[in-house]
Amino acid sequence: MRRTRWNDDLLVIAAAGEIDLATAGRLERALRGRLPTATVLDLTEVGFLGVAGLRVIESAAARARTERRSTGVVADTRPVLRLLHLFAVDTQIPVYRHLDHAILEVANR
């Protein structure tokens, strides 16, 4: 996981590889603590997203809603998009195909 502070109000967390039961804890740690007003999770370099990773994303999005922060996910690989759609996560969290679109929209909510 790579955390990049875009500005004071926006954090971009980029993941790569596989997010499964063995690695979901890393994503969970990256999404913990005090977060800015907007967070974008970039999954464009993720080839596999397991249910454990999906649960971490859902939990982080629920926390963001409770704290009145905005969240977005960037994904463009079929396996990741398919899982987000299959579990209807894409109806709860905005999913973008390009990081620049996510940054513009999530930061301006």
C-alpha positions in Angstrom: 0.0 0.0 0.0 1.2 3.4 -0.8 -0.4 6.5 0.9 0.0 9.7 -1.0 -1.3 13.0 0.6 -2.6 14.8 -2.5 -3.4 17.9 -0.4 -4.6 18.6 3.1 -8.1 17.4 2.3 -7.3 14.4 0.0 -5.5 11.1 0.6 -4.8 8.7 -2.3 -4.1 5.1 -1.2 -2.8 2.9 -4.0 -2.7 -0.8 -3.8 -1.0 -3.3 -6.1 -1.0 -7.1 -6.6 -3.6 -9.1 -4.8 -5.8 -8.1 -2.0 -6.9 -11.3 -0.3 -7.2 -12.8 3.1 -3.4 -12.8 3.5 -3.0 -9.1 2.5 -6.3 -7.4 3.4 -4.8 -6.4 6.7 -2.3 -4.1 5.0 -5.2 -2.3 3.3 -7.1 -2.1 6.6 -4.0 -0.5 8.3 -3.7 2.1 5.5 -7.3 3.1 6.0 -7.1 3.4 9.8 -6.5 6.4 11.9 -7.4 10.0 11.2 -8.2 10.4 7.6 -8.8 13.7 5.6 -12.1 14.8 4.2 -11.7 12.7 1.1 -10.0 9.4 0.4 -9.5 7.8 -3.0 -8.5 4.1 -3.1 -6.6 3.4 -6.3 -7.0 -0.3 -7.3 -5.8 0.0 -10.9 -2.7 -2.1 -10.2 -4.7 -4.8 -8.3 -5.2 -8.0 -10.3 -7.3 -9.9 -7.7 -9.6 -8.6 -5.1 -10.9 -11.2 -2.6 -13.9 -11.0 -0.3 -11.6 -10.1 2.6 -10.4 -7.0 0.7 -13.9 -6.2 -0.3 -15.0 -6.2 3.4 -12.2 -3.8 4.3 -13.3 -1.4 1.5 -17.0 -1.6 2.6 -16.0 -1.0 6.3 -13.9 2.0 5.4 -16.7 3.5 3.2 -19.2 3.0 6.1 -16.8 4.7 8.5 -16.4 7.6 6.0 -20.1 8.0 5.7 -20.5 8.1 9.5 -17.7 10.7 9.7 -19.2 12.6 6.8 -16.2 12.1 4.6 -16.2 11.2 0.9 -14.6 8.1 -0.5 -14.1 6.8 -4.0 -12.5 3.7 -5.6 -10.6 3.6 -8.9 -10.6 0.3 -10.7 -10.2 -0.7 -14.3 -9.4 -4.4 -14.2 -12.3 -6.8 -15.0 -11.8 -9.1 -11.9 -11.9 -6.1 -9.5 -14.8 -4.4 -11.3 -16.7 -7.7 -11.4 -16.4 -8.3 -7.7 -17.4 -4.7 -6.8 -20.5 -5.1 -9.0 -21.3 -8.6 -7.9 -21.5 -7.5 -4.2 -23.1 -4.1 -5.2 -20.3 -2.1 -3.6 -20.4 0.1 -6.7 -23.9 1.2 -5.6 -22.6 2.4 -2.2 -19.2 3.8 -3.2 -18.5 5.7 -6.4 -16.2 3.7 -8.7 -14.1 5.5 -11.3 -12.0 4.2 -14.2 -9.4 6.9 -14.0 -7.6 8.4 -11.0 -7.8 12.0 -12.2 -11.6 11.7 -12.5 -11.8 10.3 -9.0 -9.6 13.0 -7.5 -11.7 15.8 -9.1 -15.1 14.3 -8.1 -14.3 12.9 -4.6 -12.4 16.0 -3.5 -15.3 18.3 -4.5 -18.1 16.5 -2.6 
